[in-house]
Amino acid sequence: MHKLDVKTMYVDNVEHLDLELLNGEQNFDNEICEPDLHRPGLALTGFIDVFTHKRVQIFGNTEMAYLAKLSIEKRKEALELVLEFEIPCILVTESNIVPQEMVDIATKRKITVMRTRFTTTQVLHLLGEYMDITFAETTTVHGSLVDVYGMGVLFTGRSSIGKSEIALDLVERGHRLVADDVVNIFKLAGDVLLGRGSELLQHHMEIRGLGIIDVKSLFGINSIRVQKRIEVEVQLEQWDSSEEYERIGLDEEFNTHIGVSIPVVRLPIFPGKNITVIAEVIALNQMLKVYGQNTAKLFSDRLIQKIQAKGEEAKQIIKDQTGDAFVPNAARIQRYLRKDYE
């Protein structure tokens, strides 16, 4: 089970959430055991039967306005009831004024109280995204991840096959590098695979014969991005004349990472082949599929219609040449095309 301590959460978010500590580092070692955030509005009113206290507690305008309307005695009673649980920390939003009794009780219970100027909605979005990634299932892949026309393309293959060189060429053509050499993959809700680079590399690339280069410094801030959803994988393979590669595109292949399947294209490479342009086409073709247009399927359907229109004569020709009766399906059409049958 994933765990996160309050100190790590604070350090990772202090700048972009503009966090302010109200009672010091009160037990920064408290563990956050669940990724979801919780607003304890009902718990403050006394309903604690389903109080999810192991989450970060978000006190927004509603919670703070409710506490402000209570008398000091009632407010202390409500806070004592809630803060008697092992709460990891409290985050007050929109720079709300925090009652001194709230700080005192939290300090007594060794619960860190933080405050931010951001709205509750913004905090739920920004901190929620951080928590999702922190608690997500992860794996590491040796490859390169590039944002090509808005599609996350993951290049994999054996060492020194040219993944970094292709990624560099794509960056030079205006696309954006996400990660090279080491791609950290996170599984988010909805079976979404998110790819990020390692903190150590930070958009550096190793080009054999040249060495380490800084992509951001060479090509500008627009040449990189921190993370990207992985939508298609391109497996680079050395050309093998004995291997049969896909020529039509009807037989789609998939690869699985952390239980999530994504389409994969096996791409043979050899000297003189423009892999960069093909990679761009792969991204655009995948985008068409996302919008419901499968070019290979449309072509196959038109071809089947044309063969059917030729009638019995065409069927007999195919039967004479192949020895098989005519069956208009995608697999057979591929065999005909590969053998240059009309």
Stockholm file with secondary structure:
# STOCKHOLM 1.0

chainA/1-342         MHKLDVKTMYVDNVEHLDLELLNGEQNFDNEICEPDLHRPGLALTGFIDVFTHKRVQIFGNTEMAYLAKLSIEKRKEALELVLEFEIPCILVTESNIVPQEMVDIATKRKITVMRTRFTTTQVLHLLGEYMDITFAETTTVHGSLVDVYGMGVLFTGRSSIGKSEIALDLVERGHRLVADDVVNIFKLAGDVLLGRGSELLQHHMEIRGLGIIDVKSLFGINSIRVQKRIEVEVQLEQWDSSEEYERIGLDEEFNTHIGVSIPVVRLPIFPGKNITVIAEVIALNQMLKVYGQNTAKLFSDRLIQKIQAKGEEAKQIIKDQTGDAFVPNAARIQRYLRKDYE
#=GR chainA/1-342 SS CCCEEHHHHHHHHTTTTTCEESSCSTTTTCEECCSSEECCHHHHTTCCTTCCTTSEEEECHHHHHHHHHSCHHHHHHHHHHHHTSCCCEEEECTTCCCCHHHHHHHHHTTCEEEECSSCHHHHHHHHHHHHHHHHSEEEEEEEEEEEETTEEEEEEESTTSSHHHHHHHHHHTTCEEEEEEEEEEEEETTTEEEEEECTTTSSEEEETTTEEEEHHHHHCGGGBCSEEECCEEEEEEECCTTSCCCSSSCSCEEEEETTEEEEEEEEEECTTCCHHHHHHHHHHHHHHHHTTCCHHHHHHHHHHHHHHHTTHHHHHHHHHHHSSCCCCCHHHHHHHHHTTCC
#=GC SS_cons         CCCEEHHHHHHHHTTTTTCEESSCSTTTTCEECCSSEECCHHHHTTCCTTCCTTSEEEECHHHHHHHHHSCHHHHHHHHHHHHTSCCCEEEECTTCCCCHHHHHHHHHTTCEEEECSSCHHHHHHHHHHHHHHHHSEEEEEEEEEEEETTEEEEEEESTTSSHHHHHHHHHHTTCEEEEEEEEEEEEETTTEEEEEECTTTSSEEEETTTEEEEHHHHHCGGGBCSEEECCEEEEEEECCTTSCCCSSSCSCEEEEETTEEEEEEEEEECTTCCHHHHHHHHHHHHHHHHTTCCHHHHHHHHHHHHHHHTTHHHHHHHHHHHSSCCCCCHHHHHHHHHTTCC
//
